[in-house]
Amino acid sequence: MPECWTDPDTFDPDRFAPHRRENHSHRFAWVPFGGGVHKCIGMHFGTLEVKTILHEMLRTTRWTISHGYQARWDNTSLPVPADGLPVRLHPVDLPGKHQADPAKGLAAGVSYRLCK
């Protein structure tokens, strides 16, 4: 699609910068979920699913990282933590809820890696 993008086969995040605005060259130049009548039915579902899961995790757990932790980023395709972003999740006692049972789910102070 050279008519919409400068060198379309090259990774160039600056094409979205305000001084270039190549994503505005055509109304369908940048439409990751499609457009018009053929729009992806999962476009809003994916966003709502992530928000729902994150809401539940933030509501029911306390997240901690090691003191002095500095994230190292891997920018191969998308920026992701190179070490998997090690966090510790601690269950939060909620009114009307039973204590967390390590045999059935989240154990107190379990370490997780959020990314590969």
C-alpha positions in Angstrom: 0.0 0.0 0.0 2.6 2.6 -1.0 -0.3 5.0 -1.8 -1.0 5.2 1.9 2.4 4.5 3.6 6.0 5.5 3.0 7.9 2.3 2.6 5.1 0.0 4.0 7.3 -3.1 4.6 9.6 -1.3 7.0 9.0 -0.9 10.7 8.6 2.8 11.2 6.7 4.0 14.3 7.4 7.6 13.3 4.9 7.3 10.5 2.2 7.9 13.2 4.0 11.1 14.5 2.1 14.4 14.3 4.5 15.8 11.7 3.8 12.8 9.3 0.3 11.5 10.2 0.4 8.8 7.6 -2.4 7.0 9.4 -4.7 9.9 8.3 -3.8 9.6 4.6 -7.0 7.7 3.9 -9.9 6.9 6.2 -9.1 3.2 6.1 -5.3 3.5 6.0 -5.0 2.4 9.7 -8.0 0.3 10.8 -6.6 -2.7 12.7 -10.1 -4.1 13.2 -11.5 -3.4 9.8 -14.0 -0.8 8.9 -17.5 -0.3 7.6 -19.9 -3.2 7.5 -17.0 -5.7 7.7 -15.7 -4.4 11.1 -14.4 -7.1 13.4 -17.1 -8.3 15.8 -14.4 -8.8 18.5 -13.2 -5.2 18.4 -15.0 -4.1 21.6 -15.1 -7.6 23.1 -11.3 -7.8 23.4 -11.1 -4.4 25.1 -13.9 -5.2 27.5 -12.4 -8.6 28.3 -9.0 -7.1 29.2 -10.7 -4.4 31.4 -12.8 -7.0 33.2 -9.8 -9.3 34.0 -7.7 -6.4 35.1 -10.5 -5.0 37.2 -10.9 -8.3 39.0 -7.1 -8.7 39.5 -6.8 -5.1 40.9 -9.8 -5.6 43.2 -8.8 -8.9 44.7 -5.0 -8.7 44.8 -2.2 -6.4 45.9 0.7 -6.2 43.4 4.3 -5.7 44.5 7.7 -5.8 42.8 11.1 -6.1 44.3 12.5 -2.8 45.8 14.6 -1.1 43.2 13.3 -3.1 40.3 14.1 -1.6 36.9 12.2 -2.9 33.9 14.3 -3.9 30.9 12.4 -3.6 27.6 12.5 -5.9 24.6 11.4 -3.9 21.6 11.6 -6.7 19.0 8.0 -6.2 17.8 6.2 -4.5 20.7 7.7 -3.1 23.9 7.4 -5.9 26.5 9.5 -6.4 29.6 12.5 -8.6 28.8 12.4 -10.4 32.1 8.6 -11.1 32.1 7.9 -8.3 34.6 8.2 -10.3 37.8 5.5 -9.3 40.3 4.1 -10.8 43.5 0.4 -11.0 43.9 -1.0 -11.0 47.4 -4.7 -11.8 48.0 -6.8 -9.0 49.5 -9.3 -10.0 52.1 -12.7 -8.7 50.9 -15.7 -8.4 53.1 -18.0 -11.4 52.8 -15.4 -13.5 51.0 -13.5 -16.5 52.3 -9.8 -16.4 52.9 -7.7 -17.4 49.9 -7.1 -21.1 49.9 -3.6 -21.9 48.4 -4.9 -25.3 47.3 -7.7 -23.8 45.3 -6.1 -20.7 43.7 -3.9 -17.8 44.5 -1.5 -18.5 47.4 -0.3 -15.7 49.6 2.7 -14.0 48.0 3.0 -16.1 44.9 5.4 -14.8 42.3 4.2 -14.6 38.7 5.6 -13.4 35.4 3.1 -11.4 33.5 4.8 -11.8 30.1 7.0 -14.5 28.5 
